């Protein structure tokens, strides 16, 4: 148990937000000896100015005081990038932070304190902002997590309990992860605080979020149909339907 937190940052054409993301990680206020932190940036075949931006990050004085690794891979998607980052991670804990995420200074401090207080749980998650919208989440409940995903990918996980992301899934890879861990007897714990925010501009995936009433309308848009089809794949995988 080394107390190190490995932060894996998958990047695909998000160099415009990467510097701000990494800066927010470097500013973390962690109440642990020597502030143990490593950052693993995984370039998922970006075609923007990633090379230039990554060089600027490595020149940062704070970055020089931490372990910062950069991995380059062909474009294989975020789940593969996260898994590849985890393969070289040395930490007792791992957290996957998208390149358009800004971590508040007290984020890791709150999450690590919760995990240290409850050694029987495997991961800690929180509320966050998606643009200006607050994503609230809830206390961990096994029955509820079987129905819908209320836990974001940006969650602090005990490395020993992380089973890896399913790289074959196109959506809901995070939900699949929590269901897989639950089947192995691994549960999470909730911090009822907003600990980070996601920059909406240029974001795919969660940017497909629609208000809940849209899913209750008698007619269904392509987005709703795609959402339901992807959800069904995960439910069938875990024998929930």
Secondary structure, DSSP 8 states (H G I E B T S, - for coil): ----EEEEEEESS-HHHHHHHHHHHHT----SGGG-EEEEEEEES--SSHHHHHHHHHHSHHHHTSEEEEEEE-S--HHHHHHHHHHH---SEEEE--TTEEE-TTHHHHHHHHHHH-TT-SEEEEEEEETTEEE---S--HHHHTT-----S--EEEGGG-----TT-SS-HHHHHHHHHHHTT--EEEEEEEEEEE--TT--GGGG---GGGGGSSS--HHHHHHHHHHHHHHHHTT--
